[in-house]
Amino acid sequence: MNKTSDALSSAMQERLQRIGRNLRLARKRRRKTIEQAAEMIGTSASSVRRMEAGDPGVKFSTFLVALEVYQLEDALRFAEPEDDVIGQTLDRQRLPARVREKKDKKYDF
């Protein structure tokens, strides 16, 4: 194990492996070899193999370029504000109990 994989929870490691499996399936559906995919993505064949295995040491940009090459970038949902339930809850807690109309500042001089 390396530092990157040690820092990830087991749930996140499983998600990364699932993404890798999905990218492998996308490559195979397009009838591309690992070498062809590597050329299209602009990386090495070993990086494609590691990416498809869900290796967290692969650069994030490699995953993003692969999604773009396979035309799957629209399927990517990553940290969308409407999916941030905790952030939305915190925002609601910060709302004032009542809103007062601001008084106009009158300068009397």
N, CA, C and O of each residue as an XYZ file, in Angstrom:
436
protein
N       0.839     -1.182      0.000
C       0.000      0.000      0.000
C       0.886      1.248      0.000
O       2.000      1.239      0.525
N       0.371      2.305     -0.594
C       1.123      3.548     -0.601
C       0.400      4.590      0.253
O      -0.679      4.324      0.784
N       0.991      5.761      0.382
C       0.412      6.805      1.226
C      -0.980      7.195      0.771
O      -1.859      7.439      1.597
N      -1.188      7.255     -0.539
C      -2.481      7.668     -1.070
C      -3.569      6.680     -0.697
O      -4.632      7.078     -0.222
N      -3.316      5.402     -0.905
C      -4.346      4.410     -0.600
C      -4.554      4.272      0.900
O      -5.653      3.928      1.334
N      -3.525      4.532      1.706
C      -3.676      4.484      3.156
C      -4.589      5.604      3.648
O      -5.281      5.441      4.653
N      -4.596      6.734      2.954
C      -5.398      7.878      3.369
C      -6.871      7.716      3.013
O      -7.719      8.391      3.596
N      -7.189      6.844      2.079
C      -8.577      6.650      1.651
C      -9.294      5.651      2.537
O      -8.715      4.652      2.964
N     -10.559      5.930      2.808
C     -11.369      4.959      3.537
C     -11.655      3.778      2.616
O     -11.485      3.876      1.401
N     -12.081      2.682      3.190
C     -12.382      1.504      2.369
C     -13.549      1.788      1.420
O     -13.589      1.257      0.310
N     -14.498      2.624      1.852
C     -15.626      2.976      0.981
C     -15.145      3.773     -0.232
O     -15.611      3.549     -1.348
N     -14.211      4.702     -0.011
C     -13.690      5.496     -1.124
C     -12.830      4.646     -2.049
O     -12.843      4.848     -3.263
N     -12.086      3.702     -1.492
C     -11.296      2.796     -2.328
C     -12.218      1.966     -3.216
O     -11.922      1.746     -4.391
N     -13.326      1.511     -2.659
C     -14.291      0.729     -3.449
C     -14.904      1.583     -4.556
O     -15.103      1.095     -5.668
N     -15.203      2.834     -4.272
C     -15.755      3.729     -5.304
C     -14.757      3.940     -6.430
O     -15.118      3.928     -7.607
N     -13.511      4.131     -6.058
C     -12.461      4.325     -7.060
C     -12.300      3.079     -7.923
O     -12.106      3.185     -9.134
N     -12.378      1.916     -7.317
C     -12.309      0.667     -8.080
C     -13.519      0.511     -8.998
O     -13.395      0.006    -10.113
N     -14.687      0.946     -8.529
C     -15.898      0.882     -9.366
C     -15.764      1.820    -10.569
O     -16.161      1.469    -11.680
N     -15.208      3.003    -10.344
C     -14.973      3.932    -11.457
C     -14.021      3.302    -12.457
O     -14.237      3.389    -13.666
N     -12.967      2.669    -11.959
C     -12.010      1.995    -12.835
C     -12.677      0.890    -13.651
O     -12.428      0.762    -14.850
N     -13.523      0.095    -13.001
C     -14.245     -0.962    -13.729
C     -15.154     -0.363    -14.798
O     -15.259     -0.892    -15.905
N     -15.803      0.731    -14.459
C     -16.691      1.388    -15.422
C     -15.910      1.934    -16.618
O     -16.371      1.846    -17.756
N     -14.730      2.495    -16.359
C     -13.900      3.001    -17.450
C     -13.382      1.856    -18.320
O     -13.277      2.003    -19.537
N     -13.061      0.725    -17.706
C     -12.630     -0.448    -18.478
C     -13.772     -0.907    -19.388
O     -13.553     -1.219    -20.559
N     -14.985     -0.946    -18.844
C     -16.144     -1.347    -19.646
C     -16.371     -0.362    -20.796
O     -16.671     -0.775    -21.916
N     -16.228      0.929    -20.522
C     -16.397      1.939    -21.575
C     -15.360      1.743    -22.678
O     -15.680      1.844    -23.863
N     -14.114      1.461    -22.284
C     -13.061      1.227    -23.284
C     -13.378     -0.001    -24.123
O     -13.249      0.028    -25.347
N     -13.787     -1.062    -23.477
C     -14.081     -2.303    -24.208
C     -15.292     -2.148    -25.118
O     -15.308     -2.697    -26.220
N     -16.304     -1.411    -24.676
C     -17.476     -1.171    -25.527
C     -17.092     -0.390    -26.788
O     -17.719     -0.534    -27.837
N     -16.077      0.417    -26.668
C     -15.606      1.189    -27.824
C     -14.565      0.418    -28.628
O     -14.004      0.930    -29.596
N     -14.320     -0.814    -28.213
C     -13.395     -1.722    -28.892
C     -12.003     -1.105    -29.040
O     -11.407     -1.114    -30.117
N     -11.509     -0.570    -27.927
C     -10.173      0.030    -27.890
C      -9.266     -0.837    -27.030
O      -9.682     -1.355    -25.993
N      -8.041     -0.987    -27.467
C      -7.047     -1.686    -26.651
C      -6.536     -0.715    -25.590
O      -6.780      0.490    -25.666
N      -5.838     -1.245    -24.621
C      -5.242     -0.387    -23.596
C      -4.272      0.593    -24.235
O      -4.221      1.760    -23.849
N      -3.506      0.127    -25.207
C      -2.539      1.000    -25.876
C      -3.250      2.121    -26.646
O      -2.810      3.270    -26.613
N      -4.346      1.790    -27.336
C      -5.104      2.819    -28.058
C      -5.699      3.829    -27.079
O      -5.661      5.034    -27.324
N      -6.246      3.333    -25.973
C      -6.820      4.233    -24.969
C      -5.740      5.142    -24.393
O      -5.966      6.336    -24.200
N      -4.570      4.577    -24.118
C      -3.476      5.375    -23.569
C      -3.093      6.501    -24.520
O      -2.853      7.630    -24.090
N      -3.036      6.194    -25.805
C      -2.702      7.226    -26.791
C      -3.780      8.309    -26.835
O      -3.464      9.496    -26.907
N      -5.045      7.905    -26.793
C      -6.140      8.866    -26.830
C      -6.159      9.746    -25.577
O      -6.449     10.940    -25.652
N      -5.849      9.145    -24.432
C      -5.873      9.860    -23.164
C      -4.610     10.700    -22.982
O      -4.620     11.707    -22.274
N      -3.528     10.276    -23.627
C      -2.268     11.010    -23.510
C      -1.456     10.564    -22.314
O      -0.803     11.371    -21.654
N      -1.503      9.281    -22.043
C      -0.754      8.725    -20.915
C      -0.164      7.390    -21.327
O      -0.251      7.005    -22.493
N       0.426      6.688    -20.395
C       1.041      5.399    -20.702
C       0.026      4.263    -20.531
O      -0.993      4.414    -19.857
N       0.330      3.137    -21.154
C      -0.536      1.964    -21.021
C      -0.590      1.501    -19.567
O      -1.635      1.046    -19.102
N       0.514      1.611    -18.856
C       0.504      1.197    -17.449
C      -0.401      2.098    -16.610
O      -1.036      1.633    -15.664
N      -0.461      3.374    -16.952
C      -1.368      4.280    -16.230
C      -2.820      3.910    -16.494
O      -3.653      3.976    -15.590
N      -3.128      3.521    -17.724
C      -4.499      3.097    -18.042
C      -4.836      1.836    -17.257
O      -5.931      1.726    -16.704
N      -3.910      0.887    -17.203
C      -4.141     -0.345    -16.429
C      -4.390     -0.020    -14.960
O      -5.316     -0.550    -14.344
N      -3.553      0.859    -14.405
C      -3.695      1.237    -12.994
C      -5.002      1.992    -12.767
O      -5.672      1.779    -11.757
N      -5.369      2.869    -13.698
C      -6.625      3.613    -13.588
C      -7.806      2.649    -13.588
O      -8.714      2.773    -12.766
N      -7.793      1.695    -14.506
C      -8.887      0.733    -14.600
C      -8.932     -0.199    -13.391
O      -9.967     -0.803    -13.110
N      -7.824     -0.315    -12.683
C      -7.785     -1.122    -11.459
C      -8.221     -0.301    -10.238
O      -8.383     -0.838     -9.142
N      -8.406      1.002    -10.446
C      -8.818      1.866     -9.344
C      -7.680      2.278     -8.442
O      -7.886      2.521     -7.253
N      -6.480      2.359     -8.991
C      -5.305      2.753     -8.220
C      -5.403      4.236     -7.867
O      -5.475      5.074     -8.765
N      -5.406      4.579     -6.566
C      -5.519      5.988     -6.182
C      -4.272      6.805     -6.492
O      -4.292      8.029     -6.356
N      -3.187      6.154     -6.908
C      -1.971      6.877     -7.260
C      -2.009      7.470     -8.658
O      -1.130      8.253     -9.018
N      -3.006      7.114     -9.448
C      -3.146      7.669    -10.795
C      -3.649      9.107    -10.658
O      -4.529      9.400     -9.849
N      -3.067     10.000    -11.472
C      -3.466     11.402    -11.408
C      -4.967     11.547    -11.675
O      -5.524     10.878    -12.545
N      -5.598     12.423    -10.918
C      -7.025     12.689    -11.078
C      -7.324     13.175    -12.491
O      -8.368     12.853    -13.058
N      -6.410     13.945    -13.051
C      -6.621     14.466    -14.403
C      -6.692     13.341    -15.430
O      -7.362     13.485    -16.452
N      -6.016     12.227    -15.176
C      -6.081     11.083    -16.090
C      -7.499     10.520    -16.120
O      -8.018     10.186    -17.185
N      -8.123     10.416    -14.944
C      -9.515      9.965    -14.884
C     -10.424     10.929    -15.651
O     -11.302     10.501    -16.401
N     -10.206     12.227    -15.457
C     -11.047     13.228    -16.119
C     -10.892     13.191    -17.635
O     -11.877     13.287    -18.367
N      -9.648     13.052    -18.107
C      -9.418     12.987    -19.553
C     -10.057     11.720    -20.123
O     -10.630     11.751    -21.212
N      -9.961     10.606    -19.391
C     -10.590      9.364    -19.857
C     -12.093      9.547    -19.991
O     -12.684      9.097    -20.972
N     -12.719     10.201    -19.022
C     -14.160     10.460    -19.108
C     -14.487     11.307    -20.331
O     -15.489     11.077    -21.008
N     -13.641     12.281    -20.604
C     -13.858     13.138    -21.763
C     -13.653     12.375    -23.065
O     -14.434     12.532    -24.003
N     -12.617     11.554    -23.131
C     -12.326     10.767    -24.336
C     -13.475      9.809    -24.634
O     -13.859      9.629    -25.790
N     -14.017      9.200    -23.587
C     -15.127      8.253    -23.764
C     -16.477      8.960    -23.829
O     -17.518      8.308    -23.908
N     -16.462     10.285    -23.795
C     -17.657     11.131    -23.851
C     -18.618     10.821    -22.702
O     -19.831     10.717    -22.886
N     -18.040     10.679    -21.531
C     -18.824     10.414    -20.325
C     -18.757     11.573    -19.331
O     -19.209     11.440    -18.193
N     -18.201     12.700    -19.750
C     -18.010     13.808    -18.816
C     -19.322     14.355    -18.276
O     -19.348     14.900    -17.173
N     -20.421     14.221    -19.032
C     -21.711     14.701    -18.540
C     -22.260     13.811    -17.430
O     -23.108     14.246    -16.652
N     -21.790     12.582    -17.349
C     -22.245     11.660    -16.310
C     -21.527     11.893    -14.988
O     -21.906     11.315    -13.969
N     -20.502     12.726    -14.993
C     -19.714     12.970    -13.789
C     -20.453     13.936    -12.872
O     -20.766     15.063    -13.256
N     -20.719     13.490    -11.686
C     -21.297     14.351    -10.648
C     -20.312     14.344     -9.503
O     -20.164     13.342     -8.805
N     -19.645     15.451     -9.313
C     -18.609     15.517     -8.302
C     -18.769     16.781     -7.474
O     -18.567     17.890     -7.969
N     -19.128     16.608     -6.232
C     -19.263     17.718     -5.289
C     -20.236     18.787     -5.786
O     -19.988     19.984     -5.649
N     -21.336     18.335     -6.359
C     -22.356     19.278     -6.810
C     -23.031     19.908     -5.592
O     -23.331     19.205     -4.628
N     -23.276     21.219     -5.618
C     -23.873     21.892     -4.454
C     -25.215     21.295     -4.031
O     -25.513     21.233     -2.838
N     -26.016     20.859     -4.983
C     -27.325     20.302     -4.606
C     -27.206     18.923     -3.957
O     -28.171     18.438     -3.364
N     -26.042     18.289     -4.059
C     -25.812     17.000     -3.409
C     -25.206     17.150     -2.017
O     -25.065     16.161     -1.298
N     -24.851     18.359     -1.630
C     -24.181     18.625     -0.357
C     -25.218     18.815      0.750
O     -25.562     19.943      1.104
N     -25.701     17.716      1.283
C     -26.751     17.747      2.301
C     -26.255     18.425      3.571
O     -26.989     19.214      4.166
N     -25.046     18.143      3.993
C     -24.507     18.751      5.210
C     -24.374     20.259      5.043
O     -24.751     21.024      5.931
N     -23.834     20.685      3.899
C     -23.692     22.120      3.643
C     -25.033     22.829      3.592
O     -25.165     23.945      4.095
N     -26.022     22.196      2.992
C     -27.361     22.792      2.932
C     -27.956     22.925      4.331
O     -28.590     23.931      4.650
N     -27.747     21.911      5.161
C     -28.255     21.958      6.535
C     -27.589     23.078      7.317
O     -28.254     23.808      8.052
N     -26.275     23.217      7.161
C     -25.561     24.296      7.846
C     -26.039     25.662      7.367
O     -26.175     26.584      8.171
N     -26.295     25.803      6.074
C     -26.820     27.065      5.548
C     -28.171     27.401      6.165
O     -28.422     28.546      6.539
N     -29.037     26.399      6.268
C     -30.370     26.634      6.846
C     -30.260     27.048      8.314
O     -31.041     27.877      8.781
N     -29.307     26.485      9.039
C     -29.136     26.832     10.445
C     -28.641     28.265     10.612
O     -28.902     28.898     11.636
N     -27.935     28.773      9.620
C     -27.384     30.128      9.703
C     -28.400     31.202      9.311
O     -28.138     32.388      9.509
N     -29.531     30.821      8.772
C     -30.518     31.808      8.364
C     -31.075     32.513      9.595
O     -31.314     31.877     10.621
N     -31.279     33.801      9.497
C     -31.816     34.527     10.658
C     -33.264     34.124     10.932
O     -33.990     33.695     10.035
N     -33.664     34.274     12.196
C     -35.037     33.939     12.575
C     -36.021     34.880     11.894
O     -37.103     34.457     11.486
N     -35.664     36.127     11.770
C     -36.507     37.067     11.042
C     -35.620     38.069     10.326
O     -34.489     38.331     10.735
N     -36.139     38.603      9.290
C     -35.387     39.541      8.471
C     -36.010     40.912      8.654
O     -37.219     41.087      8.504
N     -35.169     41.878      8.981
C     -35.656     43.242      9.181
C     -35.294     44.097      7.984
O     -34.270     43.897      7.331
N     -36.139     45.026      7.726
C     -35.885     45.953      6.637
C     -34.807     46.932      7.091
O     -34.843     47.438      8.212
N     -33.856     47.188      6.211
C     -32.780     48.116      6.557
C     -33.315     49.530      6.530
O     -34.048     49.929      5.625
N     -32.926     50.273      7.549
C     -33.330     51.679      7.597
C     -32.378     52.484      6.737
O     -31.172     52.238      6.710
N     -32.939     53.439      6.045
C     -32.106     54.338      5.259
C     -31.311     55.237      6.209
O     -31.835     55.766      7.189
N     -30.060     55.381      5.888
C     -29.224     56.271      6.693
C     -29.548     57.708      6.277
O     -29.456     58.075      5.105
N     -29.915     58.477      7.241
C     -30.212     59.878      6.961
C     -29.118     60.722      7.601
O     -28.892     60.712      8.811
N     -28.479     61.426      6.740
C     -27.418     62.301      7.215
C     -28.013     63.681      7.439
O     -28.506     64.316      6.507
N     -27.962     64.130      8.660
C     -28.571     65.401      9.019
C     -27.479     66.404      9.380
O     -27.258     66.709     10.552
N     -26.817     66.899      8.375
C     -25.841     67.948      8.625
C     -25.724     68.890      7.501
O     -24.936     69.834      7.566
